[in-house]
Amino acid sequence: MKGPIHTFLILIISLLAGSMLLSCVEKAAPGNQKRPAIKEDTTKTVSALKEHLIQLENELIITYRLDSLTDVKKADSLWASYSKHQQRTLLAINRIDAVRVGPGSKIVVPDTLVEDFNLYAPFPSRLDILEPIPQTVLISRRVQAFGLYECGRLIKWGPVSTGKQSTPTPAGLNYGNYKAKRKISTVNQSWLMPYYFNFMNFEGVGVHQYLLPGFPASHACVRLEMADAMFIYEWAQQWELDATRTRVVRNGTPFMVFGDYDFEADVPWLQLVNDPAANELNKQELDILKKYTEEYFKDIRNFNTIEVQQPQGSIAT
């Protein structure tokens, strides 16, 4: 838990470690040949305190309130009361860009603003079914968010805007294919898609930077903040092709798209006001992720760089 309690606990740990070290040093008489080392139980005590601090962070329950911005003055006043880091957290929770905040906006605000951005994630800090997989990209259509996992550990999350109701982002298990720092949309050539990373080759679906309006609005791609798009661009792995560049011999990073967005209801993060756990993974979603994981382990191209003969491995060139 970052914040006053976190700082207090860190101070206690530091003071305790320092006092124990001083105690050990003072016990050494001036004539002793060696200064005694810190006792093993001292190290264990400090380690235990650190583990307890991590446990407290994981158990932190953040509650939320709804703030209606009735006019420009109130909107400006609210925004001015937060640091840049805190503003980014508020924007992510509400899945919007700063240009969307203004009179008439309804903003979900947490009761606690801490440094650890992952504490606001709708994804668990650990997901055991993903532990055997080096990298995984989760994209939740229901709560409009992505999560990046390394061996089952959440390293990053952020807001998204998936496909609108008429052109939804397809659900399923796919893999990172190719990427481009600048890509022109095939739907409209005036649309530039920075830090594009494709995960559905034939459909032309990928993640990239674009404005976040606070609801699903794309033509099937997954919109991201610029910083998140840049991170995934560098972090995720592309496919490996054979010498003819017509067959996949090794898959890229798995992209798992799941969940159903309710276009008839209010945006799901408004539910956090009444239930702080409303946006967390539900049983149905966990079952789907388990199914995707089982599919992942059945595909030899996730483990060996060899030329496989399955026709589904061919690609368009």
Residue frames as qw, qx, qy, qz and C-alpha x, y, z in Angstrom:
[[0.000, 0.891, 0.454, 0.000, 0.00, 0.00, 0.00],
 [0.420, 0.244, -0.012, 0.874, 1.63, 3.21, -1.14],
 [0.270, -0.775, -0.228, -0.523, 0.79, 6.38, 0.76],
 [0.294, -0.720, 0.385, -0.496, 1.06, 7.40, 4.43],
 [0.892, -0.325, 0.270, -0.162, 0.77, 3.85, 5.78],
 [0.895, 0.350, -0.070, 0.268, 3.25, 2.54, 3.23],
 [0.280, 0.727, -0.343, 0.525, 5.74, 5.26, 4.13],
 [0.556, -0.630, 0.355, -0.411, 5.25, 4.58, 7.83],
 [0.979, -0.116, 0.169, -0.011, 5.89, 0.86, 7.43],
 [0.731, 0.521, -0.181, 0.401, 8.99, 1.46, 5.32],
 [0.053, -0.762, 0.378, -0.524, 10.26, 3.80, 8.06],
 [0.788, -0.458, 0.309, -0.272, 9.61, 1.16, 10.72],
 [0.971, 0.168, 0.020, 0.172, 11.44, -1.49, 8.69],
 [0.494, 0.661, -0.266, 0.498, 14.42, 0.83, 8.16],
 [0.307, -0.716, 0.385, -0.495, 14.58, 1.82, 11.82],
 [0.918, -0.289, 0.223, -0.157, 14.29, -1.77, 12.97],
 [0.892, 0.326, -0.079, 0.304, 17.03, -2.93, 10.62],
 [0.267, 0.727, -0.315, 0.549, 19.25, -0.03, 11.69],
 [0.537, -0.645, 0.348, -0.418, 18.73, -0.63, 15.40],
 [0.984, -0.113, 0.135, 0.009, 19.50, -4.32, 15.03],
 [0.723, 0.502, -0.178, 0.440, 22.67, -3.55, 13.12],
 [0.042, -0.754, 0.348, -0.555, 23.72, -1.01, 15.77],
 [0.801, -0.476, 0.240, -0.273, 23.03, -3.55, 18.50],
 [0.970, 0.117, -0.001, 0.213, 25.27, -6.08, 16.83],
 [0.488, 0.634, -0.244, 0.548, 28.06, -3.55, 16.42],
 [0.318, -0.739, 0.303, -0.510, 27.85, -2.34, 20.02],
 [0.930, -0.333, 0.125, -0.098, 28.20, -5.86, 21.31],
 [0.830, 0.331, -0.173, 0.414, 31.64, -6.05, 19.73],
 [0.546, -0.751, 0.011, 0.370, 34.25, -5.06, 22.32],
 [0.207, 0.914, -0.293, -0.191, 37.01, -2.70, 21.12],
 [0.289, -0.564, 0.758, 0.152, 39.55, -5.49, 21.38],
 [0.811, 0.248, 0.520, -0.103, 37.65, -7.93, 19.24],
 [0.364, -0.227, 0.628, 0.649, 39.38, -8.91, 16.02],
 [0.019, 0.281, 0.723, 0.631, 36.20, -8.95, 13.91],
 [0.407, 0.051, 0.180, -0.894, 33.02, -6.92, 13.85],
 [0.386, 0.194, 0.892, -0.130, 30.18, -9.46, 14.11],
 [0.092, -0.169, -0.654, -0.732, 27.90, -9.85, 11.09],
 [0.551, -0.121, 0.078, -0.822, 24.24, -9.03, 11.23],
 [0.401, -0.045, 0.881, -0.247, 22.48, -11.97, 12.76],
 [0.041, -0.148, -0.862, -0.483, 20.46, -14.24, 10.52],
 [0.032, -0.611, -0.766, 0.195, 17.31, -13.66, 12.53],
 [0.006, 0.587, 0.062, -0.807, 17.65, -9.91, 11.86],
 [0.108, 0.183, -0.645, -0.734, 17.53, -10.51, 8.12],
 [0.109, -0.346, -0.919, -0.151, 14.56, -12.83, 8.55],
 [0.028, -0.624, -0.551, 0.553, 12.70, -10.25, 10.60],
 [0.102, 0.497, -0.196, -0.839, 13.20, -7.50, 8.03],
 [0.125, 0.020, -0.829, -0.544, 12.20, -9.90, 5.25],
 [0.064, -0.471, -0.871, 0.126, 9.05, -10.88, 7.15],
 [0.049, 0.631, 0.299, -0.714, 8.12, -7.23, 7.59],
 [0.133, 0.338, -0.491, -0.792, 8.55, -6.59, 3.88],
 [0.126, -0.196, -0.925, -0.300, 6.35, -9.58, 3.08],
 [0.024, -0.589, -0.694, 0.414, 3.73, -8.24, 5.47],
 [0.089, 0.532, -0.058, -0.840, 3.89, -4.87, 3.70],
 [0.165, 0.099, -0.747, -0.637, 3.25, -6.58, 0.34],
 [0.105, -0.394, -0.913, 0.035, 0.33, -8.47, 1.88],
 [0.038, 0.608, 0.421, -0.672, -1.17, -5.21, 3.13],
 [0.144, 0.363, -0.392, -0.833, -0.90, -3.73, -0.37],
 [0.186, -0.089, -0.887, -0.414, -2.69, -6.74, -1.84],
 [0.140, -0.503, -0.823, 0.223, -5.45, -6.50, 0.76],
 [0.030, 0.280, 0.108, -0.954, -6.08, -2.79, 0.20],
 [0.215, 0.606, 0.756, 0.118, -9.73, -2.24, -0.72],
 [0.066, -0.103, 0.119, 0.985, -10.28, 0.94, -2.68],
 [0.241, 0.650, 0.688, -0.216, -13.76, 2.41, -2.76],
 [0.226, 0.199, 0.418, 0.857, -15.12, 4.87, -5.31],
 [0.183, 0.635, 0.458, -0.595, -17.49, 7.81, -5.58],
 [0.417, 0.562, 0.536, 0.472, -19.17, 9.45, -8.56],
 [0.157, -0.542, -0.082, 0.821, -18.36, 13.09, -9.25],
 [0.421, 0.710, 0.522, 0.214, -20.60, 14.96, -11.71],
 [0.332, -0.198, 0.116, 0.915, -18.87, 17.90, -13.38],
 [0.225, 0.755, 0.585, -0.193, -21.76, 20.33, -13.76],
 [0.277, 0.959, 0.031, -0.044, -19.80, 23.27, -15.16],
 [0.633, 0.600, -0.288, 0.395, -16.37, 24.39, -16.37],
 [0.184, -0.737, 0.431, -0.487, -15.41, 25.80, -12.98],
 [0.832, -0.353, 0.356, -0.236, -16.06, 22.51, -11.21],
 [0.939, 0.306, -0.013, 0.157, -14.24, 20.53, -13.90],
 [0.407, 0.703, -0.348, 0.468, -11.19, 22.81, -13.70],
 [0.431, -0.662, 0.418, -0.449, -11.25, 22.75, -9.90],
 [0.959, -0.156, 0.213, -0.098, -11.36, 18.95, -9.77],
 [0.848, 0.428, -0.101, 0.296, -8.55, 18.55, -12.26],
 [0.182, 0.775, -0.353, 0.491, -6.31, 21.15, -10.60],
 [0.634, -0.608, 0.341, -0.335, -6.50, 19.31, -7.28],
 [0.962, -0.077, 0.246, 0.088, -4.59, 16.28, -8.63],
 [0.290, -0.605, 0.576, 0.466, -1.02, 15.68, -9.72],
 [0.477, 0.457, -0.553, -0.507, -0.18, 14.52, -13.26],
 [0.138, 0.127, -0.982, 0.033, 0.20, 10.93, -12.03],
 [0.274, 0.301, 0.742, -0.534, -3.14, 11.08, -10.23],
 [0.507, 0.493, -0.062, -0.705, -4.81, 12.58, -13.29],
 [0.371, 0.322, -0.800, -0.345, -3.55, 9.69, -15.40],
 [0.041, 0.082, 0.958, -0.270, -5.02, 7.25, -12.87],
 [0.402, 0.436, 0.450, -0.668, -8.41, 8.98, -13.00],
 [0.487, 0.484, -0.384, -0.617, -8.39, 8.98, -16.81],
 [0.242, 0.205, -0.938, -0.142, -7.54, 5.28, -16.92],
 [0.196, 0.213, 0.845, -0.449, -10.26, 4.34, -14.43],
 [0.459, 0.581, 0.324, -0.588, -12.76, 6.22, -16.61],
 [0.646, 0.217, 0.631, 0.370, -11.24, 4.97, -19.92],
 [0.328, 0.907, 0.256, 0.056, -11.00, 8.45, -21.41],
 [0.547, 0.273, -0.029, 0.791, -8.51, 10.99, -22.68],
 [0.209, -0.382, -0.353, 0.828, -8.14, 14.36, -20.92],
 [0.122, -0.021, -0.332, -0.935, -9.92, 16.18, -23.78],
 [0.401, -0.394, -0.744, -0.361, -13.09, 14.26, -22.86],
 [0.352, -0.465, -0.622, 0.523, -13.23, 15.70, -19.34],
 [0.010, -0.201, -0.102, -0.974, -15.55, 18.69, -19.12],
 [0.449, 0.025, 0.332, -0.829, -18.98, 19.96, -18.12],
 [0.832, 0.108, -0.144, -0.525, -21.51, 17.13, -18.09],
 [0.542, 0.314, -0.774, 0.090, -18.90, 14.45, -17.45],
 [0.822, -0.501, 0.077, -0.261, -19.41, 11.82, -14.78],
 [0.393, 0.579, -0.669, 0.249, -16.09, 10.82, -13.26],
 [0.890, -0.383, -0.247, 0.009, -15.50, 7.82, -11.03],
 [0.100, 0.757, -0.471, 0.441, -13.02, 8.88, -8.34],
 [0.742, -0.140, -0.614, 0.232, -11.24, 6.48, -5.94],
 [0.509, -0.852, -0.090, -0.083, -11.10, 7.29, -2.23],
 [0.627, -0.597, 0.346, 0.361, -7.38, 6.56, -2.26],
 [0.636, 0.753, -0.168, 0.035, -4.86, 7.67, -4.88],
 [0.722, -0.525, 0.377, 0.246, -1.64, 5.71, -4.53],
 [0.049, 0.684, -0.575, -0.447, 1.52, 5.42, -6.61],
 [0.287, -0.081, 0.935, 0.192, 1.01, 1.77, -7.53],
 [0.474, 0.220, -0.278, -0.806, -1.21, 2.07, -10.61],
 [0.396, 0.024, -0.890, -0.225, -1.75, -1.71, -10.74],
 [0.064, 0.187, 0.795, -0.573, -3.83, -1.54, -7.55],
 [0.473, 0.387, 0.165, -0.774, -6.64, -0.11, -9.70],
 [0.216, 0.221, -0.815, -0.490, -6.45, -2.92, -12.25],
 [0.808, -0.014, 0.067, -0.585, -9.57, -4.98, -13.02],
 [0.826, 0.241, -0.510, 0.009, -7.20, -7.94, -13.35],
 [0.820, -0.566, 0.006, 0.081, -5.66, -10.00, -10.51],
 [0.106, -0.850, 0.505, 0.102, -2.02, -9.36, -9.60],
 [0.154, -0.321, 0.920, 0.162, -1.39, -13.07, -10.20],
 [0.825, 0.230, -0.039, -0.514, -3.18, -15.48, -12.53],
 [0.596, -0.360, 0.717, 0.042, -2.03, -19.06, -11.97],
 [0.806, 0.401, 0.435, 0.012, -3.29, -20.40, -15.30],
 [0.489, 0.860, -0.114, 0.093, -0.93, -17.99, -17.09],
 [0.523, -0.737, 0.407, 0.137, 2.13, -18.86, -15.01],
 [0.764, -0.061, 0.525, 0.370, 3.63, -21.29, -17.59],
 [0.520, 0.719, 0.314, 0.338, 3.29, -18.67, -20.37],
 [0.529, -0.076, -0.072, 0.842, 6.18, -16.17, -20.65],
 [0.077, 0.150, -0.002, -0.986, 4.02, -13.30, -21.93],
 [0.085, 0.539, 0.828, 0.128, 0.27, -12.84, -22.28],
 [0.126, -0.056, -0.051, -0.989, -1.88, -9.92, -23.41],
 [0.054, 0.511, 0.838, -0.180, -5.41, -9.95, -21.96],
 [0.125, -0.100, -0.201, -0.967, -8.04, -7.68, -23.52],
 [0.100, 0.434, 0.820, -0.360, -11.37, -7.43, -21.72],
 [0.044, -0.401, -0.498, -0.768, -14.16, -6.15, -23.93],
 [0.388, -0.688, -0.613, -0.022, -16.55, -6.07, -20.95],
 [0.409, -0.809, -0.181, 0.382, -14.55, -3.60, -18.88],
 [0.452, 0.863, -0.023, 0.226, -12.51, -2.03, -21.71],
 [0.349, -0.821, 0.452, 0.014, -9.06, -2.75, -20.34],
 [0.797, 0.382, -0.457, 0.100, -5.89, -4.66, -21.17],
 [0.651, -0.674, 0.347, -0.035, -3.54, -6.52, -18.85],
 [0.585, 0.580, -0.562, 0.068, 0.02, -7.68, -19.54],
 [0.847, -0.465, 0.232, -0.112, 1.26, -10.77, -17.74],
 [0.396, 0.587, -0.701, 0.084, 4.71, -12.31, -17.42],
 [0.384, 0.050, -0.898, 0.210, 4.60, -15.88, -16.11],
 [0.397, -0.579, -0.712, -0.029, 1.25, -15.21, -14.47],
 [0.330, -0.519, -0.327, 0.718, 2.26, -11.92, -12.84],
 [0.238, 0.897, 0.351, 0.127, 0.50, -8.68, -13.83],
 [0.550, -0.152, 0.030, 0.820, 3.11, -6.14, -14.88],
 [0.041, 0.148, -0.125, -0.980, 0.92, -3.51, -16.52],
 [0.216, 0.592, 0.776, 0.005, -2.70, -2.63, -17.30],
 [0.012, -0.232, 0.096, 0.968, -4.48, 0.22, -19.00],
 [0.522, 0.508, 0.390, -0.563, -7.67, 1.46, -20.68],
 [0.237, 0.024, 0.763, 0.601, -8.77, 0.50, -24.18],
 [0.574, 0.403, 0.137, -0.700, -11.52, 1.20, -26.66],
 [0.402, 0.019, 0.879, 0.255, -12.45, -1.95, -28.55],
 [0.008, -0.195, -0.676, -0.710, -14.73, -2.30, -31.57],
 [0.432, 0.021, 0.160, -0.887, -18.11, -0.58, -31.60],
 [0.672, 0.118, 0.606, -0.409, -21.33, -2.62, -31.59],
 [0.776, 0.564, 0.020, -0.282, -21.47, -2.96, -35.40],
 [0.676, 0.553, -0.454, 0.177, -17.76, -3.85, -35.73],
 [0.710, -0.665, 0.206, -0.106, -16.76, -5.59, -32.48],
 [0.079, 0.631, -0.772, 0.026, -13.25, -6.77, -31.78],
 [0.840, -0.009, -0.490, -0.232, -13.43, -10.56, -32.28],
 [0.650, -0.578, 0.438, -0.229, -13.06, -12.64, -29.13],
 [0.975, 0.184, -0.112, 0.053, -10.59, -15.50, -29.10],
 [0.658, -0.540, 0.341, 0.399, -6.97, -16.57, -28.76],
 [0.655, 0.733, -0.022, 0.181, -4.66, -15.01, -31.34],
 [0.756, -0.322, 0.065, 0.566, -0.97, -14.19, -31.53],
 [0.033, -0.845, 0.167, 0.508, 1.19, -11.16, -32.16],
 [0.811, 0.453, 0.294, 0.225, 2.07, -11.11, -35.86],
 [0.538, 0.320, 0.076, 0.776, 3.77, -8.01, -37.22],
 [0.228, -0.793, -0.318, 0.466, 4.16, -4.43, -36.07],
 [0.418, 0.526, 0.214, 0.709, 4.69, -0.96, -37.50],
 [0.250, -0.304, -0.341, 0.854, 5.50, 2.34, -35.84],
 [0.330, 0.393, 0.026, -0.858, 3.18, 4.10, -38.28],
 [0.217, 0.222, 0.908, 0.281, 0.38, 2.36, -40.13],
 [0.331, 0.053, -0.190, -0.923, -2.33, 3.78, -42.36],
 [0.548, 0.187, 0.677, -0.453, -5.83, 2.46, -41.75],
 [0.111, 0.109, 0.841, 0.519, -7.36, 0.40, -44.56],
 [0.074, 0.691, 0.701, -0.162, -10.78, 1.78, -43.56],
 [0.136, 0.981, 0.135, 0.010, -9.82, 5.43, -43.98],
 [0.747, 0.290, -0.097, 0.591, -6.42, 6.51, -45.30],
 [0.020, -0.768, 0.141, -0.624, -6.57, 9.71, -43.26],
 [0.763, -0.611, 0.090, -0.188, -6.36, 7.64, -40.06],
 [0.408, 0.565, -0.658, 0.286, -2.84, 7.14, -38.79],
 [0.879, -0.440, -0.126, -0.130, -2.33, 4.30, -36.29],
 [0.111, 0.742, -0.598, 0.281, 0.89, 4.84, -34.27],
 [0.163, -0.367, 0.872, -0.281, 2.67, 1.84, -32.72],
 [0.836, 0.089, -0.133, -0.525, 0.46, -0.71, -34.40],
 [0.148, -0.307, 0.938, -0.060, 0.81, -4.37, -33.38],
 [0.693, 0.060, -0.399, -0.598, -1.31, -6.80, -35.38],
 [0.337, -0.207, 0.877, -0.273, -2.74, -9.94, -33.79],
 [0.672, 0.402, 0.601, -0.160, -5.28, -10.98, -36.47],
 [0.298, -0.270, 0.545, 0.736, -3.52, -11.00, -39.82],
 [0.136, 0.365, 0.766, 0.511, -6.34, -11.66, -42.28],
 [0.117, -0.818, -0.563, 0.026, -8.83, -9.47, -40.42],
 [0.314, 0.563, -0.052, 0.762, -6.33, -6.63, -40.01],
 [0.540, -0.790, -0.172, -0.233, -7.01, -6.31, -36.29],
 [0.634, 0.134, -0.426, 0.631, -4.37, -5.05, -33.88],
 [0.381, -0.791, -0.311, 0.365, -3.66, -2.68, -31.00],
 [0.446, 0.372, 0.098, 0.808, -2.50, 0.89, -31.59],
 [0.120, -0.340, -0.349, 0.865, -2.65, 4.41, -30.19],
 [0.078, -0.479, -0.505, -0.713, -5.82, 6.40, -30.80],
 [0.284, -0.349, 0.222, -0.865, -8.24, 8.61, -28.86],
 [0.202, -0.239, -0.923, 0.225, -10.12, 6.99, -25.99],
 [0.291, -0.409, -0.236, -0.832, -13.74, 8.21, -25.79],
 [0.349, -0.183, 0.639, -0.661, -14.81, 6.12, -22.79],
 [0.805, 0.210, 0.408, -0.377, -16.69, 3.41, -24.69],
 [0.621, 0.033, 0.674, 0.398, -16.10, 0.90, -27.54],
 [0.324, 0.807, 0.065, -0.489, -15.70, 3.03, -30.68],
 [0.137, -0.510, 0.676, 0.514, -13.21, 1.44, -33.08],
 [0.732, 0.366, -0.317, -0.480, -13.62, -0.47, -36.35],
 [0.974, -0.067, -0.216, -0.019, -12.46, -3.69, -34.54],
 [0.543, 0.383, -0.478, 0.575, -8.94, -2.66, -33.56],
 [0.595, -0.644, -0.400, 0.267, -8.06, -2.00, -29.92],
 [0.165, 0.834, -0.089, 0.519, -7.24, 1.63, -29.14],
 [0.723, -0.363, -0.332, 0.485, -4.63, 2.45, -26.50],
 [0.197, -0.950, 0.086, 0.227, -3.00, 5.42, -24.81],
 [0.511, 0.767, -0.380, 0.080, 0.24, 6.43, -26.52],
 [0.193, -0.626, 0.718, -0.235, 2.46, 5.27, -23.62],
 [0.768, -0.055, 0.596, -0.229, 0.70, 1.90, -23.51],
 [0.818, 0.568, 0.032, -0.087, 0.90, 1.43, -27.29],
 [0.295, 0.773, -0.544, 0.138, 4.64, 2.17, -27.21],
 [0.455, -0.459, 0.718, -0.257, 5.16, -0.27, -24.34],
 [0.858, 0.163, 0.458, -0.167, 3.34, -3.15, -26.03],
 [0.646, 0.735, -0.200, -0.055, 5.13, -2.37, -29.30],
 [0.169, 0.684, -0.681, 0.199, 8.49, -2.96, -27.61],
 [0.495, -0.338, 0.703, -0.383, 7.39, -5.68, -25.17],
 [0.867, 0.199, 0.354, -0.288, 5.36, -8.17, -27.23],
 [0.381, -0.304, 0.761, 0.427, 6.93, -10.71, -29.59],
 [0.585, 0.446, -0.269, -0.622, 6.19, -11.01, -33.30],
 [0.965, 0.132, 0.202, -0.106, 5.72, -14.25, -35.22],
 [0.253, -0.520, 0.701, 0.417, 8.60, -16.10, -36.87],
 [0.786, 0.490, 0.011, -0.377, 8.15, -17.16, -40.50],
 [0.859, -0.012, 0.407, 0.309, 9.81, -19.81, -42.66],
 [0.398, -0.266, 0.414, 0.775, 12.27, -18.99, -45.44],
 [0.147, 0.421, 0.662, 0.603, 9.44, -18.46, -47.94],
 [0.100, 0.077, 0.296, -0.947, 7.65, -16.10, -45.53],
 [0.538, -0.158, -0.470, -0.681, 4.39, -17.95, -46.19],
 [0.756, -0.337, -0.557, -0.067, 4.19, -20.12, -43.09],
 [0.383, -0.763, 0.310, -0.419, 4.33, -19.42, -39.34],
 [0.709, 0.144, -0.651, 0.228, 6.97, -21.50, -37.59],
 [0.354, -0.228, -0.633, 0.649, 6.73, -19.80, -34.21],
 [0.147, -0.828, -0.493, -0.224, 3.82, -17.84, -32.77],
 [0.126, 0.503, -0.250, 0.818, 4.22, -14.42, -31.27],
 [0.091, -0.023, 0.657, -0.748, 2.88, -13.30, -27.90],
 [0.079, -0.476, -0.865, -0.141, -0.64, -14.62, -27.22],
 [0.231, -0.106, 0.058, -0.965, -3.46, -12.05, -27.30],
 [0.096, -0.368, -0.921, 0.089, -6.57, -13.26, -25.45],
 [0.261, -0.154, -0.089, -0.949, -9.71, -11.22, -26.17],
 [0.251, -0.346, -0.900, 0.086, -12.72, -12.05, -24.03],
 [0.013, 0.440, 0.529, -0.725, -15.82, -10.73, -22.25],
 [0.136, 0.594, 0.641, 0.467, -18.95, -9.09, -23.64],
 [0.045, -0.052, -0.172, 0.983, -19.60, -5.37, -23.44],
 [0.103, 0.632, 0.750, -0.168, -23.17, -4.40, -22.55],
 [0.171, 0.215, 0.292, 0.916, -24.08, -1.66, -25.03],
 [0.325, -0.651, -0.517, -0.451, -27.48, -1.17, -23.41],
 [0.611, -0.668, -0.339, 0.257, -26.16, -0.42, -19.90],
 [0.113, -0.971, 0.212, 0.007, -24.10, 2.35, -18.32],
 [0.498, 0.594, -0.595, 0.210, -20.34, 2.04, -18.67],
 [0.828, -0.261, -0.491, 0.069, -19.20, -0.75, -16.31],
 [0.445, 0.124, -0.469, 0.752, -16.77, 1.31, -14.21],
 [0.361, -0.462, 0.036, -0.809, -19.74, 3.26, -12.82],
 [0.837, -0.334, -0.396, -0.176, -20.59, 0.03, -10.99],
 [0.567, 0.150, -0.537, 0.607, -17.44, 0.50, -8.88],
 [0.219, -0.451, 0.207, -0.840, -19.29, 3.11, -6.82],
 [0.798, -0.314, 0.069, -0.510, -21.59, 0.42, -5.39],
 [0.971, -0.152, 0.172, 0.072, -19.25, -2.56, -5.74],
 [0.091, -0.822, 0.502, 0.254, -15.45, -2.04, -5.86],
 [0.439, -0.220, 0.843, 0.219, -15.07, -5.58, -7.23],
 [0.666, 0.540, 0.326, -0.399, -17.62, -5.16, -10.04],
 [0.532, 0.742, -0.329, -0.241, -15.03, -5.01, -12.82],
 [0.325, -0.492, 0.806, 0.041, -12.93, -7.96, -11.68],
 [0.351, 0.171, -0.835, -0.387, -12.80, -11.18, -13.71],
 [0.762, -0.129, 0.264, -0.578, -15.89, -13.33, -13.20],
 [0.677, -0.150, 0.720, -0.011, -16.12, -17.12, -13.30],
 [0.759, 0.577, 0.301, -0.036, -17.28, -17.23, -16.91],
 [0.332, 0.890, -0.311, 0.011, -14.33, -15.11, -18.01],
 [0.357, -0.593, 0.721, -0.032, -11.87, -17.21, -16.01],
 [0.790, 0.136, 0.596, -0.035, -13.29, -20.34, -17.67],
 [0.644, 0.763, 0.048, -0.002, -12.77, -18.77, -21.10],
 [0.052, 0.845, -0.530, 0.039, -9.18, -17.84, -20.24],
 [0.619, -0.311, 0.720, -0.044, -8.60, -21.40, -19.06],
 [0.804, 0.450, 0.388, -0.010, -9.89, -22.65, -22.41],
 [0.419, 0.881, -0.217, 0.030, -7.58, -20.27, -24.28],
 [0.279, -0.698, 0.658, -0.046, -4.67, -21.45, -22.17],
 [0.771, -0.009, 0.637, -0.012, -5.43, -25.07, -23.03],
 [0.705, 0.692, 0.152, 0.033, -5.48, -24.14, -26.73],
 [0.071, 0.899, -0.432, 0.005, -2.14, -22.39, -26.29],
 [0.463, -0.490, 0.739, -0.004, -0.48, -25.55, -24.98],
 [0.808, 0.278, 0.519, -0.019, -1.86, -27.65, -27.85],
 [0.551, 0.833, -0.045, 0.012, -0.11, -25.50, -30.46],
 [0.863, -0.123, 0.068, 0.485, 3.45, -26.71, -31.07],
 [0.426, 0.630, 0.067, 0.646, 4.35, -23.36, -32.60],
 [0.370, -0.880, 0.056, -0.293, 4.36, -21.90, -29.08],
 [0.763, -0.561, 0.309, 0.091, 7.31, -24.08, -28.10],
 [0.701, -0.123, 0.504, 0.489, 9.42, -25.05, -31.11],
 [0.261, 0.725, -0.247, -0.588, 10.78, -23.04, -34.00],
 [0.397, -0.034, 0.856, 0.330, 10.13, -25.61, -36.69],
 [0.335, 0.121, -0.439, -0.825, 8.35, -25.60, -40.00],
 [0.433, 0.198, 0.793, -0.381, 4.90, -26.98, -39.39],
 [0.059, 0.105, 0.796, 0.593, 2.55, -28.27, -42.06],
 [0.154, 0.598, 0.708, -0.342, -0.85, -27.18, -40.75],
 [0.270, 0.552, 0.474, 0.630, -2.67, -25.16, -43.43],
 [0.235, -0.918, -0.317, -0.034, -3.89, -22.68, -40.81],
 [0.573, -0.543, 0.083, 0.608, -0.27, -21.57, -40.44],
 [0.458, 0.339, 0.398, 0.719, -0.16, -20.00, -43.91],
 [0.071, -0.685, -0.257, 0.678, -0.42, -16.24, -44.18],
 [0.488, 0.826, 0.268, 0.096, -1.20, -13.66, -46.79],
 [0.553, -0.312, 0.189, 0.749, 1.82, -11.97, -48.38]]
